[in-house]
Amino acid sequence: MPTKMQKRAIGSNIIHEQWSIDYTELIDASTTQSLDLTTLPAGAVGLAAYINVTAAATDAGSISALTIEVGDTADPDAVVDGVDMFAVTGLVQNVAVGSTEMWSGMTVAAKFTATGANLGSGSATDLDSGAVQVHLVYLVV
């Protein structure tokens, strides 16, 4: 039988971060806009990542879809794959339960991509509604 060497609590090192992003923040005179969320600490191991589309995106004008993905500049959907905020409301999770991903030192951003027209004028949004929450749960080792 194996000999147990030790079992002990190692502290409160599981972190949950949450951001809320309203459609009024999407103002770029472009079809894409990235919003920096955080830079994760060295040793961060992703346990869960999910978005919650709390209000579907709408536009009475030319925008027909609004995709959100969460990741970094090298891989914009490294944390959460693209989700169309026009078509989906509620929770969408990317990291499978029970799996982990190395996020050590990652600068996390939410990238929004509009289909059909620019997100805004540079000072005001073209969208009529929409809201999303981004959640990251990670362990620091």
ROVEXDO-147970 format. One line per 2 residues: number of its first residue (from 1); their letters; for each residue z, y, x of N, C-alpha, C, CB. Coordinates in pm, 1 decimal. Each point is the difference from the previous one (the first is absolute). Glycine has a CB too. Example, Ala and Ser with C-alpha at 12.3 -4.5 7.8 and 13.67 -1.06 7.14 Angstrom:
! ROVEXDO-147970
1	AS	780.0,-569.0,1319.0,0.0,119.0,-89.0,0.0,120.0,90.0,124.6,-117.3,-189.2 | -196.6,222.3,154.2,6.0,119.0,82.0,73.0,109.0,-77.0,-214.5,-62.8,118.4 $
//
This chain:
! ROVEXDO-147970
1	MP	0.0,-118.2,84.6,0.0,118.2,-84.6,0.0,124.3,89.0,122.5,-124.4,-185.1 | -201.8,226.1,150.8,-2.6,122.9,79.2,136.7,69.1,1.8,-242.8,26.6,-56.8 $
3	TK	272.9,37.4,165.4,124.9,74.7,13.4,-27.6,146.1,-30.7,88.6,-162.3,173.2 | -23.3,214.8,-275.5,-16.5,141.5,-34.0,70.5,82.8,105.4,-14.6,-51.0,-247.8 $
5	MQ	-59.0,142.5,307.4,56.2,84.5,104.6,72.6,119.8,-58.9,-182.0,-73.0,153.6 | 123.1,133.3,-258.8,60.2,120.9,-52.6,-66.0,38.6,-132.3,54.5,75.9,234.0 $
7	KR	23.4,-15.6,-319.7,-52.0,61.7,-121.7,80.6,125.9,-21.6,-72.3,-222.7,-103.0 | 2.5,337.8,94.0,71.1,125.9,-19.9,-92.4,102.6,-63.6,148.0,-49.5,197.0 $
9	AI	-88.8,142.8,-265.5,-76.4,111.8,-55.1,-36.1,92.4,115.5,117.1,-15.8,-226.8 | -238.7,69.4,226.6,-41.0,87.2,109.1,-15.2,145.7,-43.8,-114.8,-194.9,102.3 $
11	GS	169.2,228.5,-217.3,0.8,139.3,-43.1,-101.2,29.8,-108.3,76.0,59.2,224.6 | -78.9,66.2,-262.5,-89.0,46.6,-106.9,-125.3,58.9,62.5,196.1,46.2,-153.5 $
13	NI	-290.0,-132.1,188.5,-120.3,48.8,65.6,-125.6,-22.0,-83.5,109.8,-45.0,217.0 | -94.0,28.1,-348.1,-114.7,-7.5,-89.4,-13.0,135.7,-68.8,28.6,-252.4,-36.0 $
15	IH	-146.0,311.6,48.4,-25.0,136.0,-48.0,-101.7,-3.9,-114.4,50.7,95.1,230.3 | -25.2,-13.7,-334.3,-95.9,20.0,-109.3,-33.6,148.5,-2.9,91.6,-197.6,-136.7 $
17	EQ	-218.8,229.5,154.2,-45.5,138.2,-10.2,-95.7,10.6,-118.3,27.0,36.4,250.7 | -20.5,77.8,-319.5,-82.2,20.6,-119.6,-52.0,142.6,-1.4,132.6,-172.4,-127.8 $
19	WS	-259.4,188.1,89.1,-61.5,130.8,-13.5,-65.6,9.4,-136.7,-37.4,16.0,249.6 | 36.3,103.4,-304.9,-69.2,27.2,-125.6,-112.5,98.5,29.3,210.8,-42.2,-138.5 $
21	ID	-330.6,9.2,91.5,-116.4,85.1,24.1,-62.8,34.0,-134.3,-40.8,-103.8,228.7 | 33.5,232.5,-257.6,-57.3,49.4,-124.8,-145.5,40.7,24.2,228.1,79.2,-79.9 $
23	YT	-309.4,-87.0,-23.2,-142.6,33.2,12.1,-22.8,141.7,52.0,-45.9,-157.8,-186.6 | 140.5,248.8,163.7,-16.4,139.5,43.3,0.7,14.8,151.9,109.5,71.0,-211.5 $
25	EL	-66.9,-174.9,283.8,-1.2,3.5,146.3,-137.7,-35.3,57.8,242.8,-60.6,-3.0 | -332.7,12.2,-80.6,-133.3,-42.8,44.0,-98.3,113.7,-21.9,52.0,-241.8,-54.0 $
27	ID	-67.2,324.9,155.7,-75.5,124.8,-14.7,-118.0,12.8,95.6,209.5,103.4,-75.4 | -228.9,-197.7,168.7,-103.5,15.0,102.5,-139.7,13.2,-60.1,143.3,-131.4,155.1 $
29	AS	-222.2,219.1,-94.9,-140.2,16.7,-39.4,-81.4,-110.3,65.8,26.8,251.9,-25.8 | 12.2,-373.5,-4.4,-59.4,-121.0,57.1,28.1,-113.2,-97.4,29.2,81.3,241.4 $
31	TT	-99.0,-193.1,-223.2,28.1,-115.6,-86.2,118.8,-80.8,50.7,-241.7,-9.2,-60.2 | 292.0,39.9,181.1,117.5,-71.2,52.2,106.8,98.1,45.7,-146.6,-190.4,70.8 $
33	QS	271.4,146.8,-82.8,113.2,77.3,49.7,109.8,-97.0,38.9,-59.3,199.6,-145.1 | 114.8,-181.3,265.3,111.6,-82.1,46.1,125.8,84.4,5.5,-155.6,-146.4,132.7 $
35	LD	265.1,89.3,-181.2,129.8,66.2,2.3,93.5,-82.7,87.1,-35.6,100.4,-231.6 | 84.5,-40.9,342.0,93.4,-70.6,86.8,132.9,-18.7,-71.9,-112.8,95.0,204.5 $
37	LT	166.8,-217.8,-197.2,126.7,-31.4,-64.6,115.4,-5.5,99.7,-126.2,-126.3,-173.2 | 110.9,47.6,280.8,109.0,-17.4,95.6,-51.8,-66.9,125.6,166.3,-15.4,-187.1 $
39	TL	-88.3,23.4,292.9,-23.0,-81.9,118.7,116.2,-97.4,8.1,-128.5,185.0,123.3 | 97.0,-312.2,-129.4,103.6,-103.2,-1.1,57.8,-19.0,140.0,-114.4,-114.1,-193.1 $
41	PA	239.8,72.8,200.9,62.7,-17.5,131.2,-54.7,-121.0,74.6,204.8,107.5,-90.1 | -183.9,-107.7,220.7,-34.1,-117.3,80.8,80.7,-117.6,-53.7,-51.7,142.0,207.1 $
43	GA	-9.5,-257.3,-212.9,68.5,-118.6,-49.1,-3.3,-17.1,-150.8,143.3,20.2,195.3 | -219.9,63.0,-265.7,-8.9,-13.2,-145.7,-85.2,-121.8,-36.8,25.6,250.6,-26.2 $
45	VG	30.1,-334.4,-59.6,-70.3,-118.3,-50.2,-9.8,15.2,-150.9,83.6,-149.5,191.0 | -204.5,157.3,-242.7,-20.6,19.0,-143.2,41.7,-121.2,-80.9,-186.0,153.1,53.4 $
47	LA	265.6,-129.8,-156.4,42.8,-105.6,-91.4,-70.6,10.1,-134.4,221.1,-4.4,114.3 | -245.5,126.6,-160.1,-68.8,21.4,-127.3,-64.1,137.8,1.4,162.2,-152.2,-121.7 $
49	AY	-276.9,161.2,59.2,-68.5,126.9,-17.3,-65.2,-3.8,-136.7,-40.0,30.0,250.7 | 62.6,73.2,-328.5,-63.0,2.7,-130.8,-16.4,142.5,-47.5,97.4,-222.9,-53.3 $
51	IN	-190.8,240.3,-37.2,-18.3,128.5,-66.0,26.9,-18.8,-148.1,-169.9,75.9,172.7 | 211.5,31.6,-235.0,22.7,2.3,-143.6,-78.6,117.6,-56.4,231.6,-106.6,22.0 $
53	VT	-341.6,77.7,-89.1,-79.4,105.2,-64.0,73.3,35.2,-129.2,-224.2,-81.6,101.4 | 298.9,192.0,-97.2,83.8,38.6,-113.8,-76.9,76.2,-107.1,192.5,7.7,154.9 $
55	AA	-305.1,52.9,-117.2,-87.6,66.4,-97.0,-143.9,-19.3,47.8,179.6,173.1,-63.1 | -261.4,-230.7,-21.1,-139.7,-24.3,36.7,-69.2,131.9,33.9,-5.8,-204.2,-148.5 $
57	AT	-83.0,199.8,245.9,-77.3,117.9,36.1,-111.2,21.5,-102.3,52.6,-35.8,244.9 | -76.3,161.6,-277.5,-108.6,35.5,-91.7,-68.8,126.8,49.6,122.3,-106.9,-194.4 $
59	DA	-245.1,124.0,152.1,-75.4,120.9,29.4,-105.7,17.9,-107.6,41.3,-24.2,249.0 | -39.0,138.6,-313.5,-101.1,29.0,-102.2,-132.9,38.2,65.3,181.0,75.3,-158.6 $
61	GS	-180.5,-56.9,290.9,-121.3,36.8,71.6,-73.4,-120.9,53.9,106.1,214.6,59.0 | -143.2,-209.6,69.3,-89.9,-99.8,59.2,68.6,-114.6,73.4,-160.0,182.0,20.5 $
63	IS	292.7,-173.1,4.8,66.7,-108.9,70.5,17.4,-117.2,-96.2,120.1,163.3,153.7 | -171.2,-279.9,-112.9,4.4,-117.8,-87.8,95.5,-108.1,49.8,-234.1,49.5,-63.8 $
65	AL	282.4,-36.2,186.9,95.3,-96.9,55.9,78.8,69.7,109.2,-151.7,-197.4,-53.3 | 274.9,153.5,73.4,86.0,53.0,105.6,73.5,-117.6,62.8,27.2,225.1,-118.3 $
67	TI	-65.3,-257.0,241.7,59.3,-114.0,69.8,108.5,47.5,94.3,-215.3,-126.4,-17.1 | 329.5,57.7,15.5,106.1,24.8,96.6,13.6,-124.6,86.2,121.9,160.5,-157.0 $
69	EV	-107.4,-139.4,287.4,32.9,-106.3,92.9,104.2,55.2,96.2,-231.4,-107.5,-20.2 | 316.2,19.6,72.3,108.7,42.6,88.0,-11.2,-77.1,130.8,150.9,54.2,-197.6 $
71	GD	-146.3,19.0,307.7,-9.8,-60.5,131.8,14.0,106.2,106.2,-146.1,-181.3,-89.9 | 64.8,170.0,195.7,-1.4,101.0,105.5,-144.1,41.3,25.7,211.0,-94.6,104.9 $
73	TA	-231.6,182.6,-6.6,-135.2,50.1,23.8,-94.8,-109.8,46.3,98.1,221.0,56.5 | -47.7,-318.5,18.1,-86.0,-109.2,48.0,-37.2,-97.0,-111.4,106.6,21.1,223.7 $
75	DP	-17.7,-39.1,-319.5,-22.1,-95.0,-109.5,63.3,57.6,-126.6,-3.3,-199.3,160.4 | -71.7,281.3,-236.2,57.5,70.7,-114.9,59.7,-88.9,-108.8,-163.7,173.6,48.0 $
77	DA	123.7,-302.3,-53.3,58.8,-88.1,-101.4,83.1,-112.0,64.2,-193.7,51.5,-152.3 | 251.9,-23.3,268.5,80.2,-99.9,71.4,124.8,-39.9,-77.6,-84.9,92.8,214.0 $
79	VV	137.9,-4.0,-296.2,125.3,-25.8,-70.5,-23.9,-32.4,-147.1,116.7,152.4,159.3 | -198.9,-74.6,-227.3,-35.7,-26.9,-140.0,-150.9,15.4,-13.6,227.0,81.3,-85.5 $
81	DG	-293.5,-184.1,32.6,-143.9,4.1,-23.5,-34.0,104.9,-104.4,-17.6,-242.1,60.4 | -109.6,283.1,-63.3,-45.0,101.1,-93.2,20.3,-38.2,-145.4,-163.4,67.2,169.0 $
83	VD	217.9,27.1,-245.9,24.3,-17.6,-143.1,-58.0,120.9,-72.3,211.5,-137.7,41.3 | -291.1,115.5,-145.4,-58.2,108.5,-78.1,102.5,51.5,-99.9,-230.6,-98.2,27.3 $
85	MF	276.5,222.1,-6.0,101.7,59.1,-87.7,-54.1,34.6,-138.6,111.1,90.1,203.0 | -243.6,-91.1,-222.6,-56.8,19.9,-132.6,15.5,-127.7,-83.8,-164.5,168.3,94.2 $
87	AV	159.9,-284.3,-26.5,-4.2,-128.7,-69.9,133.3,-73.0,-5.4,-233.5,-15.1,70.3 | 327.1,48.6,19.1,123.9,-77.6,12.4,120.8,90.1,-18.6,-113.9,-160.8,155.4 $
89	TG	212.1,113.0,-230.3,131.4,61.9,-1.6,101.7,-109.7,25.7,-73.8,183.5,-161.2 | 188.8,-143.9,210.1,104.7,-96.7,30.4,2.6,-36.1,147.3,-21.3,-88.8,-230.1 $
91	LV	91.7,-19.3,261.5,25.0,-39.7,138.4,-113.1,-83.0,58.2,241.8,5.6,-49.4 | -274.8,24.0,175.3,-95.4,-78.7,76.8,63.6,-24.2,135.5,-203.4,96.3,-122.6 $
93	QN	216.0,-223.7,163.6,64.4,-35.8,125.6,-101.3,-60.5,94.5,217.2,-36.7,-118.1 | -198.9,64.6,248.8,-91.6,-54.6,98.8,64.7,-105.3,87.5,-118.9,215.2,-2.0 $
95	VA	237.4,-190.0,56.9,65.9,-97.0,87.0,56.7,-111.0,-87.6,56.0,178.3,173.9 | -103.5,-300.3,-154.7,43.6,-112.6,-83.3,149.2,-25.8,18.7,-230.0,-101.3,15.2 $
97	VG	295.0,65.7,-123.4,142.2,-32.4,5.5,20.8,-110.5,102.2,33.1,67.8,-242.1 | 63.9,-48.7,330.1,31.2,-100.6,100.2,-76.6,15.0,130.0,50.8,-148.8,-185.5 $
99	ST	-149.9,239.8,190.1,-74.2,20.7,123.9,46.1,130.6,64.4,-199.6,-128.4,-91.0 | 162.0,147.6,215.0,33.5,123.6,70.1,-122.0,49.6,75.0,240.8,-70.6,21.7 $
101	EM	-241.1,198.8,11.0,-105.5,61.7,79.1,65.1,94.3,99.9,-167.8,-18.8,-190.3 | 112.7,28.5,309.7,51.3,92.6,100.8,-51.2,141.0,-29.5,9.4,-186.0,172.6 $
103	WS	82.4,277.9,-199.0,-33.4,139.6,-24.0,58.8,90.0,107.5,-9.5,-46.7,-244.7 | 54.8,-9.0,353.8,70.3,72.7,105.3,-74.7,126.0,42.4,95.7,-216.0,77.7 $
105	GM	-32.3,331.6,-96.6,-55.9,127.5,42.8,-117.8,51.5,-80.1,77.4,-62.4,218.5 | -112.6,-3.0,-327.6,-116.5,39.6,-80.3,21.8,135.9,-66.8,-51.5,-242.5,-40.0 $
107	TV	-50.0,328.9,48.6,0.4,123.3,-77.5,-70.0,-30.9,-131.6,-0.4,149.6,208.9 | 76.2,-152.3,-316.8,-49.0,-44.4,-130.2,-56.0,119.0,-77.8,169.0,-188.4,-2.5 $
109	AA	-286.7,167.7,-57.0,-63.3,102.5,-81.6,-55.3,-62.6,-127.5,-56.8,134.0,206.4 | 52.7,-54.5,-312.2,-65.9,-39.2,-124.9,-136.5,68.5,-0.5,222.8,-28.5,-127.7 $
111	KF	-328.5,-51.9,117.5,-136.0,54.7,-2.3,-55.9,-12.1,-141.0,-36.4,-61.3,243.5 | -12.1,173.0,-296.1,-58.7,5.0,-133.6,-150.1,22.3,14.4,215.7,90.3,-101.4 $
113	TA	-294.8,-163.8,24.6,-144.8,13.4,2.2,-51.2,16.1,-142.6,-14.7,-138.2,211.2 | -54.5,247.7,-236.5,-56.4,28.0,-132.3,-145.1,-47.0,-4.1,154.6,198.8,-29.7 $
115	TG	-196.4,-246.1,-86.6,-138.6,-37.3,-23.9,-60.9,99.9,-96.7,50.0,-244.7,41.4 | -163.3,304.3,-4.6,-72.8,87.7,-91.5,7.4,147.3,32.9,42.7,-167.1,-168.9 $
117	AN	65.1,211.0,233.6,14.5,142.6,32.2,115.0,16.2,99.2,-89.5,69.3,-228.8 | 100.9,50.8,285.8,111.2,30.5,89.5,131.4,0.4,-77.1,-153.2,135.2,146.3 $
119	LG	262.3,-160.0,-73.4,132.5,1.0,-61.8,37.5,138.0,-51.4,67.0,-185.9,150.4 | -109.5,289.4,-80.8,34.2,135.3,-41.7,-84.4,103.2,70.9,230.4,-75.9,-45.9 $
121	SG	-179.7,198.7,44.8,-71.4,113.5,58.0,53.1,37.7,137.3,-44.2,81.4,-229.4 | 149.8,-145.5,273.3,68.2,39.6,122.2,129.9,72.2,-31.2,-219.9,16.0,116.2 $
123	SA	229.7,38.2,-237.0,123.3,67.5,-41.0,51.3,-48.8,-135.8,-74.1,198.7,130.5 | -9.7,-269.1,-205.0,41.1,-52.3,-130.8,-67.4,-135.1,-22.5,31.2,235.1,-92.7 $
125	TD	32.3,-318.5,13.3,-53.9,-133.0,-27.7,-105.8,4.3,-108.9,217.6,-99.4,68.8 | -307.0,0.7,-68.9,-97.7,-16.3,-106.6,49.2,-101.7,-103.3,-184.5,57.9,161.2 $
127	LD	288.0,-132.9,-125.3,53.9,-102.6,-89.8,79.2,63.2,-114.2,10.0,-161.2,192.1 | 3.8,86.7,-301.6,76.3,47.2,-115.4,137.2,-65.9,-10.8,-215.3,41.0,-116.0 $
129	SG	232.7,-157.8,177.7,130.1,-67.4,-3.0,1.6,-110.0,104.5,28.5,51.9,-245.4 | 89.1,-107.2,263.9,17.7,-113.3,90.5,125.7,14.5,83.2,-246.2,-29.1,7.8 $
131	AV	315.4,-80.9,11.3,120.5,-1.6,84.3,20.9,-141.4,51.1,105.2,191.4,-129.9 | -55.6,-200.2,252.7,23.1,-129.5,62.3,124.8,8.1,86.7,-247.6,-52.5,-2.8 $
133	QV	318.2,-58.7,12.2,110.6,-13.9,93.7,-39.6,-103.5,103.6,171.9,63.2,-176.2 | -136.4,-37.4,301.5,-23.8,-94.2,109.1,135.4,-47.5,50.2,-219.5,112.6,65.5 $
135	HL	236.5,-243.4,-55.0,125.5,-58.9,45.2,-24.2,-86.2,123.1,89.0,2.9,-235.2 | -4.2,11.7,336.8,-0.7,-84.3,118.3,140.1,-56.2,18.5,-186.4,135.4,107.7 $
137	VY	196.1,-264.3,-84.4,126.3,-64.2,32.4,-20.7,-69.9,133.5,67.0,-31.0,-246.6 | 19.2,65.0,343.9,-17.2,-58.7,132.7,134.8,-24.0,66.9,-221.7,114.6,20.8 $
139	LV	217.2,-203.4,75.0,114.5,-37.7,80.7,-20.6,59.4,137.6,38.6,-214.5,-130.9 | 65.4,272.3,189.7,-9.3,51.5,135.6,72.8,-97.3,91.2,-13.2,241.4,-80.0 $
141	V	-61.8,-301.5,174.1,58.9,-98.5,91.0,16.5,58.7,139.1,-102.9,-185.3,-133.0 $
//
